[in-house]
Amino acid sequence: MALAALSQPAGDDPIMQAQPSTEAPEQNPLVSVARAMRGRWKRALAGAGGLGLIGACLGLLAGNQLYEAQAILRVFPQETNILYSTGEASVLKTFDSFVKAETSYVASHPVMSRAHATITSSDYEVAEGMRVSDLSGSIEVRRSDSLIVLKTKSRDADFAKAKLDAVVSSYLTLQSEAEVSRSAVRLSELNAREGELVDRLDDLRATQLEVGGEYGMNALAKAHVEKIAQIDALSARKSEVAATLIALEANNGGASADTSDEEIMRATLLDRAMADLNFERAKLMSQLAGLRAGYKGQNNARFDLKVKAKLDEIAVIETALADRREQIKVLGQTGALTDASAEGPDTSLEDIRALFTKVDGQLDVARKEARDLNRRRIELDQVEQDIDQAQRLLEETRRALEVIRLESGRALPGYAVLMSPASLPTSPVSDSRKMLAAGGLVGGVGLAMLIALGLGLTDRSLRFAETLAPVEHRLPVLQVSDVDCSDDCAADLLRNELQLRPLRQPRLVGKAPIIAVTCATDRSTTELARALAASCARARMKALFVEGDIGVTSTSVQANRWRSVLSHEGGQPRAMRGSTGAWELRKGIDSDIDDSTVSAPMVRTALDSLVDDFDVIVVSAGSLTNRLACQFVLSASDVGVLEMHPSDPKDAVLSQIDRLDTLPRNGSVAVMRNALSKDPWLSVRT
């Protein structure tokens, strides 16, 4: 038998063939993405076309045409060419600040609120539900030199014009109202101030009459000066009387104060004594001057002693002169105060005291009158100053009233006028429908492609045979075909590939090779195994097909088949229908032998009993994942054949690589049937 005669190639190391390198090449992410999209392009493009069309329609419906309206306000200074004729930078800064303030006022809440009330009271359906903040946000207010430019956009051209008209009208109206209110407030305040100043002047004049009385300012000053002179005279007289009392009380107690001839003589004597003392004082002063002239520029202790002695002598004489001068004064005052004469009665000390009391009373009265006059003069002076100040304020107030009446509306540095009213736009300034339609188209196409890519990346199925490329050194893929498992041509090609497959271990000649057909999912492998056995029969080999998958309930009515062989009850193969030279051994009816009761020795013994009678044995082992007996069949076989379909779970296939590589004596191979048309191995491994 040709298959039985396959030998190991010279120079091949069975150990190295049984344990190839497990390193897999690195995967390029772009290759992975392209592989995930392989076979999905048609559906992805169809979905992209549908979603793109839907997105374009939605974008076209959601887009709109915007019309832009513009209005311009210009701010003029109050005086023509004042910004250039004055040459002062402060004037220009003031006007610039005024323009900035007016620009901010146009966009302020009061203006927008009144404009909103005007718009909502109209019949525009677009204005329904619009708030003041919406209106303020939809209008752009910017300043350009002395111009205030207002712009707005709207889907309705008429509504765009109406919004700007409402805002401009509200601004100008509020400005006029503010000017009128400002003028009225200033006039009312100045009128009230004028009335207050007139009343104050009346009160001040009444106070002036009350304080001045019969005196005027000049008369009060003159009377006060005269009263001060009178006070000075009374003060001097009081001092003289007080000195006389002190002198009389000190000299003779209660003696008479009359001036007599004796007193006159006494005064004459005192005068003569003063003359002698003055002469003596003059002589001493002359001696002192001569002494100083003689010792000029010298520093001598004797000179100092002489000078000091002369000075002491002069001081004694001056003291005596002062005493005599005081005595003469007392004698003279006594006669003057009492108006006494030599022939009149004696004046007593009690009369002098009574005179002192009288002078003291007159002095107090004079001082009170002077104090009253001074107070009235001061108050009258303050009242006259208040009157002058009130008159000046009254004049200024009346001038301000005249200015406000004549220059109403010129309180600010400038005024604003409507330079360009809002015009009705005829063509849209922007059309978002095309952009949104293009965006919707691109978004739909992108979404469809993302969905397709997501499905490809998240798909857990095998799909393509090249998925096994990283593990092909352990599980070679011999055949990739788009036909089903029962195709005869594909079975012939698989038979040839298996015959050319190198062996890992030598096999005895005359023993039929055992081929175990299995899968990684819960699927039957009967068709592929039967077709492979029929192909071997067509190659003039005596082939036996064994239905070894006993995990599924059998519908066969045959009594003794594969189960009989396993239980050593003598089951015999029978000829396969429709094929010459092929035999089959069906699994038989249900009995006490099932998938969970089969052991490895049972399977090995059963297969060893058949290898001598056939050239090749093909066993349908069933699912390697769900059948326990499948592993025993693989361990007793020479080579395993993994039947794959694109819908098989990738994880289930890859998880069985170790078993497929190690359980059969010569490893296993993989076969892809019903392959997708985009499988890259379909054209090279068919």
Secondary structure by P-SEA (a helix, b strand, c coil): cccccccccccccaaaaaccccccccccaaaaaaaaaccaaaaaaaaaaaaaaaaaaaaaaabbbbbbbbbbbbbbccccccccccccaaaaaaaaaaaaaaaaaaacaaaaaaaaaaaaaccccccccccaaaaaaabbbbbcccbbbbbbccccaaaaaaaaaaaaaaaaaaaaaaaaaaaaaaaaaaaaaaaaaaaaaaaaaaaaaaaaccccaaaaaaaaaaaaaaaaaaaaaaaaaaaaaaaaaaccccccccccaaaaaaaaaaaaaaaaaaaaaaaaaaaaaaaaaaacccccaaaaaaaaaaaaaaaaaaaaaaaaaaaaaaaaaaaaaaccccccccccaaaaaaaaaaaaaaaaaaaaaaaaaaaaaaaaaaaaaaaaaaaaaaaaaaaaaaaaaacccccccccccccccccccccccccaaaaaaaaaaaaaaaaaaaaaaaaaaaccccccccccccccccccccbbbccccccaaaaaaaaaaaaaccccccccccbbbbbbbbbcccccaaaaaaaaaaaaaaaccbbbbbcccccccccccccccaaaaaaccbbbbccccccccbbbbccccccccccccccaaaaaaaaaaccccccbbbbcccccccccaaaaaaaaccbbbbbbcccccaaaaaaaaaaaaccccccbbbbbcccccccccccccc
